[in-house]
């Protein structure tokens, strides 16, 4: 039997295999609304056999968008089309998941194919926020340091977004606390220079994330899982470390987080990262073992054999795939054939299951 196609139960949600479609920005929304692109993009990966289909980083507020074309969940009007998407995903025996995000000081850009440029206020941009008034780079705006009222709003927005995600039919939510976006900006000492209760010590720097999770757990059903994506390391001296991630994961487990999605980097530009196949798997392995919490492995995982080995070696509980899923929406169907596992195909595709 293949471990990649073993079931996994998280709370009362059962995953049919260990393949998760990672959140991947599509930059295809207007005013945060999902549309036919999102239905086809996410729906095709449900047809393709993945266990969990995650939305892209979904903004909890207009100012939390990476770009002006990001998906959003900041108003009730966003819910109806998302319900259409979750309904389709569920029809194909997959679990719909939503990643909730706030881009912080990395907000307010155009999409990559529209220049990936900073939007000016006169061009539809907005004022960005961060723990401290330090820009991400020389080409980005100086953010406004959040005051206590602003922090309270961020927490309230995350909780309200979780409530809307539930109404929209999602069964898993993931808090985006990685890649240099707002929550990660609070976690990392490289971007958080505050001297109040949200800065300085490790306990203070993780406070925002802990309070967001605590708030979400008051509205997110006990029966549904909650994931957290973190940057396991900043890859920089003086930054967030793998040891910090282990300590954080232990705390998040107590707060009601069910799985850590173990990514890395993003807090500063130009950081040297060894981009080799599976380069982040060691983070999932270490956090899983030392914090005793399920983890998801990400980062240049592209083959069925590679994914299978990670699971066989008990380095992670889920394989969370991004670019390979863009290249091949049907990766799980193809992986099952390669690994000699007979899995259910959509009835409409059965005639193609076996090559003549």
N, C-alpha and C positions, 0 to 999 in steps of 0.2 A: 504493500500500500504506500501511497504517497502522502507525506506529511503536509504538503502544500494543499492537498484537497481534504484534509481533516476538517471536521467542524470545530468551531470554537464558540463557547457560550460566554457572553459578557453580561452580567446581570440576567435579565430575562430575554435578551436578544441573542438569537443563535445565528452565527455566520456559517454559511455553507462551505466555505473554504477560507484560506488565509491570504487571499489577494484583495488588496484595497486600492481603489483608484485615488491617488493623491490629489489634494486640492491644486488646481492649475489655473492661473489667471487666464481668462478668455478675452477680456477687454472688449466686450460686445454688448454692453448694456447702455440704456439711456435712462438717466435718473434712477439707476439702481434696479430697474425692472428686468426680470428674466424674460426670455423670448424663445422663439423657435430654435435658435442656435443652441441654447442651453438644453432644451428638450432633446434635440438630436444628439448633441455631444454627450450628455450624461446618459441618455437612454440607450445609446448604442453600446456603451460600456456595460450597462446592465444586461443587454442582450448578449454581450460578449462573455458573460460568465463570472465577472468579479463579484465578491461577496458584499463589499461596501462601496458605494459610489459617493464620493465626497464632492460637494460643490467647491468652486474656487473660493479664495479668501473673500468672505461676504461681509461688507461693511456694516457696522452697527450704527453708523451715523454718516451723514454726507461728508463731514470733515475727516472721517476715518478712511476714505477711499484712497487707494494707491493712485488711481487715475480717475478721470471724469467718466470712464466707461466701465467701472467696476460694478459687479453685482452687489445689491444691497438688501438689507432686511430692517431698515430703520422706520418703516411705516407700514400700516396694515394693508395698504393697497398693493404691497409687494406679494402678499400671501397667495392670492388666487392662482396665478400662473405657476408658482412654486408647487402648489397642490397638484397641479396637472403633471408636473415632473415627478414628484414623489409617488403619485399613483402609478405611473408607468413603471418606475423602478421596482416597486413592490409587486407589480404584476409579473415581473420576470425574476421573482425569488431572490431579489437583492435588497440590501438595506440602504435606504437613503440617509446620507450624512451631510451636515453643513458645518463648515469652518467659519467661526465668528472672528472678525478681525477689526483692528484699528491700526492704520499705518503710521500714526504718530508723525515724526519729523520727515518720514519718507513718503508723505502724501502729496497729492496735487500735481501729478505729472500727466502728460498725454500717453496714449498707448505706444508700445515700441514701434509699431509701423506708422505712427504719426509723429515720429521724431524723438519720443521718450524725453520730451523737454518739460521743464518746469512751467506750469501755467501761471501767468501773471494774474493779479486780481482783476485787471481789466479784460482778461481773456477767459474769464470763467473760473479762475483759481480761487483759493481760499487760504485763510491763515492756518498754518500748521501748529501743532502742539507737541510737547515733549516733557519729560521730567525736568529738563534743564534747557536753557536757551542756547544750545550748542547745535549748529547745523550738522547734517550728515556729512557734507563735503563742501568744497569751495563753490560748487555750482548749485547748491540748494539753499533755500531760504532759511533764515534764522527763525526757529520756532518760538512760540510763546511758552514759557514755563507754566505748566498747569498749577493753579492754586488749589486749595482744598475743595472749593466749590466745583472746579473743573474736574477734579478727580472723582468727586461724588457723581457728577454727570456721566463720566465714562463708565463707572460701575453700573449706574442705573440703565445706561444704554445697552450694556452687555446683557443684563438681566431681561430687559424688554425684548431684545433680539432673540434670546433663548425662548421666551414665551411665544413669539411669532413663529420661530422655527418649529415648535411643537404643533401649533395650529396648522402649519403648512404641511405637516405629515412626516417630518424627519424623526428618525429613531435614534440617531447618534449626533451629538454635537462635539466639535473640537474647538478648543480655545487656542488661537494663534498667538503664541508667546515666543516666537522665534524670528529670525531673519532681519533683525534690526528694526522691527516695527514697535509700536508703542509699549507693549508689555515688556518685551525684551529690552527696550531702552531703559525701563525702570530696573530690570534685573542686573544689567551690566554696569560695573563701576566705571567703564569707559564713557558712558553716556549719562549716567546718573550722578550728578554732583550736588544733590540736595543735602540740606542739613536739618530737615524736619523728619517726621515719622515715616516718610517714604524714601529716605535716602540715608547714605552712610553705611550702617551695618547690614549684614546679610539679611537679618530678620526684617529690617525696614525696607530693603530693596525688593523683597519678595511680597511685601504687604499688599500691593495693588492686585497681583495675581491671586493671592489667597482670598482677598475680599471679593473679587469677581467670582471665583469659584464658589465661595460660600453663598453669595447672592443667587447664583444660577441654580445651585442645588436646592434652593427654597421653591423654585418654580419648575425645575426639570424633574420629571417623574423618577422615583426611586428605581423603577424597573428598567430604565433606559441608561445606557452607558454614556460617560463623559470622558473625552480624550483631551490631552493637552499636548500641543506641538511646541517643543523647546529647541533652542540652539544649544546643543550639549556642550559646545565649546566656542569661544570667540576666536580661537586660533591666534590669540595675541597675548603677549605678556601683560599682566595687570588686568586682564579681562575676566569674563566668566569662564569657569573651568568645568571639566568633567566631574571633579569632586563636588563642586557646587551643585551640579545637576543631580547627582546621587542624593545629596541632602535634600534638595528641593523635591525630588520624586517621592522620598519618604513622607514628606509633609503633605504633598498633594494626595497621596494615597489615603492619608487620614482624613483629608478634606472631601473625599468622594470621587477622586479621579480614578478611572479604571485602566487607562493605558497611556503610556508616554510615547509620543511620536518623536523619534530621536533624530533631528536634523542638526545643523550647525551653521555658524558663521552669520554674516550679514550686518554686523553692528557698525563696521567701518568699510569704506571702499578699499580696493587694492590689496586685500589680504591674501597671502600665499596659502593655498589649500591644495593638498595632494589629490588631484582628481583622478583616482584610479578606481576600477570596479569595486564596489562595496566599501568605499573609503569611510563610510560612517557607521558601518555595521558594528564596529567595536564599541561605539557609544551605546547602542541598543543592548549589546551583550553585557556591558559593565553595569548599566543602570538596572537591567532586568535582574541580575544576580545580587547586586549590592543593596538595591532598594526593595527587592522582592515585589516587583510590580510588572505586569505584562508590558511589553514594548513592541513598537513597530520599527522595522529597519527600512531605511531609505538611502538613496544615493547610488546611482549608476548600477542598479540591479536590473539586468536586461534579459536573462535567460531562465528557463525553467530549472535547469540543473543548478544554477547559482542560487536561486530562491530556495530550492529544495535543501541544499546543503546548509544554508543559514538556519533553517528550521530544524533539520536533523541534528545540528550541533548545538541546539538550544540557545542560539544567540538572540533570538527574537520570537515573538508569537505571531506577528503579522508581517507581511511583505507589502510595503506601501510604495506603489509604482507611479511614476509621473511620465517622463518622456517616452518610455517604451509603450505606455498606454496611448500616447498620442500617435505613435507609429503603428500600433496594432491594437485596436479596440477589442479584438477577440483573443488577446494573449492567453487568457485562462483556457479557452477551448483548445487552442493550439498546444498549450503546455500539458494539458491532460493527455492528449494524443502522444506527445513526446515521452511522457512519464508512464504511459501504459495504463491510464486510469479512465474508466468509462463514466462520464458525467452526463447529466441531462443537457441536451441542446434544446433551443426553442423549436417548437413543432414546425414552424415555418421553414426551418433550416435543416430538418432531419434528412432530407434527400441528399444533402452534401456531407453528412457526417462521415461516411466511409467513401474513400476514393475507389473507383472501379479499377 
